[in-house]
């Protein structure tokens, strides 16, 4: 197969010229070639050089008038950005591994050596840049057939491939999830057998792959494979605990693992926000810890939203996810995820809506998206009825927001102003007065306006024996 008609970009022409001038064989390899055949957009192009990748990178960059080239001499690689493409050159190499580390011992090698070290047959495809064979596909492991059959398979013995570098197990599942491919049976068995090797991988690398799975079109594909292979058990046992159904006296609860995956897939149809998808993953994470059986009502999970919010920082820390505003955002959505649903089940009062708007702030739309995704049932009539009621809550939120301007509001009178009005020093009563004004607004007892708040403040102050001081 020859794909030269797809190599019209100037970068390929230039590399072919340098290959000819230097008498060095150069090949585009890996993900770019795979995605080219799959007709997927790719902004990263890796080139393997039968010689010095750094020297070739310098010469190509010079021809393209690229001024900034990053050199990684320890790895024999160089990279630059050209026309919004990330280009990397590396010398062909062969690798061997020490069992206690995934870092390989690297030696110079042939193209065959370089293709042998690739993780999957679909990533071992190479395109020649030489003028005499420009665009010719080199496919030693029949990766083209695997692409057609939508199959993930390793070039060499899968057990050795995964044992040498356990990160490849996560990459196999990530590609299966992103591309909706099937993992070869022998390969999947090898992943399961080598799952215990995963701890030699840093949590940062694990989370990078996990986040790519979460951002795929149907993340449940990847999570089911992670669970079935026992990889999930190695780094995310809290999620594994969601799995299973318990039955007492004929009463059972739903499998919260598969429910979580359904919610995750639902929300993924409406958002590419990674952290909103994480909120879907963690929204029921505390159900195993709060599960109780009551003879009258059956299974309960009281307080799982609050405990789940308290568990969120620990999970983020363990997985080396950011402990900044992103974590706080997920934590807030986990804590509030039952609130809109509770409004559906009860009467939608202005007071309840005001409190929800106040607590959710600018994240109210994301919270509603999460709650909408959390409506799961095999009974379509039940789902449609729930969604119709949920729309009433949305409408009420909009009405109250327009009327009361509650979202992210601060009481119209600040603590500083209260001190000034009554001539007080900083003390507990300042916070108490401010809080009572806030509560009165949220309860709908007064409007969210300065005049109403000031009038109430004078009344509250009088009860405490406080008198406003007259301006001098």
N, C-alpha and C positions, 0 to 999 in steps of 0.2 A: 504493500500500500504506500502511496505517495501523497503527502498532504501539502505540497508546495503552494497550491492555489490558496491555502489558508494562511500563508506566511508572507503577506504583502507588506507588513509594517517595516519601516526603515530599520528597526533594530536587527531584524533577521538578515537583511541585505548587508548591513554593516558587519555583522559577525561573520557572515560568509566570506566577505572580502578579507577580513583579518585572518580567518582560517587559511585562506589561500596564500596570503602574503607571508604568513609565519610558518606555513607547512605543518599546522597543528590541527588535529581533529577536534571538533566541538559539536556537542549534541544538546538540544533542548530535551529536558527529561522531567519525569515526575508529574506533579499535579497539573501543570499547564497543558501537557500533552493529553492527559486523561480528560480534562475539561474541554479541550478543543474538540475531541471526538464526541463527547457528550453534548456539545453545543452549549456549554455553560461559560459564563463570563469569568475570566481570570485576570487578575492584575499582577500576579507574581509569576515570574519566569525564571526557572533555574537552568543554568547551563553547566554541563560537566565537560571538562577540558582534559585531553590526554597530554597533560603537561602542566604548566603553572597557571592556575586560575587567576592569580593576582596579576601576572604579567598581561594576560589576555584582557582582563578587565580594564587595565590602564590603557591599553591600545584602543580598545573599543570606545572607552569614554573620551579619549582624545579625538577620535574621528567624529564623535557625536557632539563635541564641544561641551561635554559635561565636566564641570569644575570640581564637584564634590563627590569623592569616592571614599567609601568606608572600607578599610582594610582590617582583616582579622587574621594576622599572620600565623597565630597559633593553630588556626584551623585551616589555613591555606585557602581562605575565601575572601572575596571582595564583592561589594554591592554598591549600586547607585540607583537613583530614580531618574527615569527618562520618559517624558510624555505620559506621566501619570502611571507608568509601569515600574514595578520594583524588580530590578534585574540583579541576579546573583550568579557569580562564577565560582566554581570549585574544581580543584584537580581531581581526576578519577582516583578512587581509593578503595582499598579493601579493609575490612574490619575484623577484629577478634575481641572477645569479651572475657573479663574476669567475672566469676559468678557473683561476687559481692557488690558489683557496680554495674550500672547501665552505660557507663562511659567506655567507649570502645578504644582498643589499641589500633591506631590508624597507620596504614602504610600506603605508599603510592601503588596504584593498580591500573588495570585495564578497564575498558568500558564494561566488559563482562563481569569483572570484579565489582564494579560500581552497581551494576544492575542486580547482582546477587545480594547485595547488602540492603536493597530496598525492602520496605515492609510488606508491600502487596504487589501482586502481578499487575494490577491496573496502575500502579505508581512506578513500574519499572519500564514503561514505554519510553522510547527515545526517538528523537527526530534529528537526522543528520543535517548539519549546517555546511558541509563540504560542497563545493560547487558541482562536483561530479555526481553527487548523490543527494543534492539539496531536497529536503522534505521527505526523504525515505524513512519509513517507520521501521525501527528495530524492536522486535517483540519476541525475546527469547523464551518467555514463559506463557505465551498464548494469552496475554492480558486482554487483547482485543476481543477474544471470544468471551472472556469473563465480563467485559463491559457489556457485551450484547446480552449475556445471560444474567446480568445484574448480580454478580457474585464477587464476594470478598475472599481472596485466597492468597496465601503467602507463596513467594517464589521457591523457598526451600522448606525444610522440615518445620512445620508450624510450632511444635513444642520447643525446639531450639530457638526459633525466631522470637517467641514470646518470653522465654526464659532469659535470653540474652538481654532484651530490652522490654520490660513489662509495659512500658508506655504504649507499645504497639497494640496491646490488647484494648486499651481505651480508644486508640485511633481506629481500630477495626470497627468498634461499635459506633464511634462517631461517624465514620463514613457510611456505615449501614443506615444510620439515622438520617444523615444529611441527604444521601442519594437514594434512600429507600431500596438498598441492596440487601441480599441475603448473605450471611456468613457461611462459608463452606463448612459442612458437618465436621470434618476432621479438624479444621481450624477452630471451630467453636469448642470442640472437646478439649483441644489444647489450651484454649483460654481458661476453661473451667479448671483444668488440671494445674494451671500456673497462676491462678488467682492469688494464691498465698504469696507470690513474688511481688505483688504490687507495692508493699510498704517500702521497697528500696527507691520508689519514685517520690519526689518531693510533692507535698500537698499543693504547692503552686502549680506544678505541671498537671496534676490530676484535675484541679479546678479549672484550668484553662480548657482542657478537653471536655470536662463536664459542662461548662458554660456553652461550648459550641454545640453540644448535644441539646441543651436546653433551648438554644436559638434555632434549632432545625424546625422544619415545617410541622412535623408531628413528633415532638419529643418523646412521646410514650414508646415509640419504637426502640429508642436507645435505652430508656429506663427499664423496659422489660428484659432487654438483653443483658443489661448490667445486673439485674436481679437474678435472672436464670443462670448466669455464669458465675454468680457469687462474688463478682467484683464489687457490687454495691455494698456488700457486707463488710468489705475491707475498709471503706472510708466514710460510709454514711449509714451506720447501723440504726440511727433514729428513724430513717425512712423505711428501712427493712421491717422495723417493729410494727409499722402500719399494716403489714400483710397478714391476712388470715381472717377467718370468721369464727366467732364463738357462739355456741347455741346452748341455752338453758331453758328447760321446760317449753321447748318448741319455739322459743323466741330467740332470734339471731339479729346481729347487726350487719351492715354492709361491709365489704372488704375495703378498708380505708386506703390501702395502697392503690388499688385499681381505681377507686373513686378519685384519688388525688391525680392520677395520670389522666383521667377523663377531664378533670377541671383544667389541668395544664394544657391539654390539647385544645379544649374550648377557648381558653384565654389566648392561646397562640394564634387563633384565627383572627383575633382583633388587635393584637399588639406585638411589636418587636422589642418592647421594653424588657430587657433581661431581668431587671429587678422586680418588675410586676409579675413576670413568670416565676421568679423565686418566691414571691408572696403566695402564688398558687401552690407551689411545692410545700411550703411550710404552714399553710393555713390550718391544717388539721394535725400538725406534727405531734401535738401533745395528747391526742386522743388515747393512745395506749396507756398513758400515765393517769388519765382521768376516767377511764372506763369503769363503770359500776353497773351492777344488775339490781333492778328493783322489781319485785314481783308484780306490782301494779302497772308500772309504765314500761318495763323492759329495760333496755340498755340506755344508759345516760353517759354523757361526757361533759358534765358541768364544769365550767371554768377552763375548758381546753384552749379558748382564745387567749386568756390572760397568761396561762402557763406557756403556751406556744410563743407568745411575745417575749416572755422571760428566757425561753430557750434559744431564741434567735441569735443573740450575740455570741453565745458559746458555740453554736454550730458554725457561724461565720468565722469565728476565730480559729476553730479546728481546721476548717477547710481553706484557711488563708484567704478568705474573701475580705473585701474592704470593711473596716469597722468605723466608717464615717457616715455621712448623711444617707448613703445608699442603704446601709444596714438599718438605720433609724426609720427610713421609709418603709422597708419590708416589715420591720417590727410593728410599726403603726398599723399597717394594713392587716397583719395577722391579728392584732389586738381588736380591731374594729370590724372584722369581716362578718360577724353575726348581726351587727347593729341594723343595717338596712333590711336584712331578712326578717329580723324581729318586727320591724315596722310593717312588713307585708302581712305577717301573721296577726298583728294587732291593729288597733285604730291608729291612723297616721295623724298624730296631733302636731300642731305647730311647735309645741315645746320640744317634743322628741326630735323633730327635724332640725330645729335651731341648735340643739345640743350636738347632733351629728355633724352639722355644717361647721360648728365651732371646733370640734375635735379633729375632723378630717382636714379642714382647711383646703388648700389648693389641691390636695390629693383625693378630693371627693369623687371626681370622675373615674380615677383609677380604682378607687374602692368599689364603685358601682360596677365597673367592668369585671372586677374579681368576683363580686357577689353574683353577677349575671352568669358567669362561667360556672359558679358553684351549684347552679340549678341542674341537677342530673337525675334522670329517672328513665326507666324503660317504658314508662307510661307517658306517651306523647301528649295525651289530653291533660295530664297532670302538669307537665312541663309548660304547655301553652297557657294554662290557667295561672300558674305561678308567675310566668313572664308578664302576663296582662296585669296582675296585681303589682308586680315590680315596677311596671311603667307608671302606675299611679304614684309610687314613691318618688320616682324621677320627676314627675310633674310637680309634686308637692315641694321637692327640694328647690326646683326652679322658682316656684311661686314665692316661697319663704325667703329665698336668697334675694330676689328682686325687691321684696317688700321691706325686709329687715336688715339687709346688708351685713349678715352675721359672719360670713366666712373670714377667718383670720382676724376677727375684730378684737380690739382692745377696749376696755371700758372707757367711755368718753372722758372720764376724769381720772387723771393719773395720780399716783401716790404722792408725787411732789406737790401737786395742786391741792390735794386733801390736807397735807401738812400746812400749806400756805393759808388755806381757808380758815383752819381752826387754830393756827399758830402752834402746831405740834412738832415735837422732835420725832425722829424715826422710832417707831414702836410697832408692836403687834397689831394694835387697833387700826393702823393705816391699812394693812393687808386685809383685815377683817371687813372694813368698810368697802374697800375696793371689790372684794369678793362678793359681798351682798349686792352691790350694784350690778355686777356681772350676772349673778344668779337671777336677779329681778328681770334683766333683759332677756336671758335665755328662757325664763318661765313665761315671758310675754306680759309681765306685770307692768312694765314701762317700755316705751319705745327706745330704740338705740339712738338716742339724741342727747346732746349736752344738757339742754334745759330740763328734760325729764330726769336725767341722772343727778343734776344739781339739786333739784327739788327733793328727790329721794335722799340724797346725802344729808341735807339739812334735817330731814325727819329722823334719819338714823342717828345723826350726831346729837340731836336733842335727847333721844333716849339714853345716850351715854353721858349726858350732862355737858355736851360740848356746844359752844357757841361760836359762830363765825366772828372773826375779828374784823373790825371796821378798818378799811384802808385809811392810812394817815394822810 
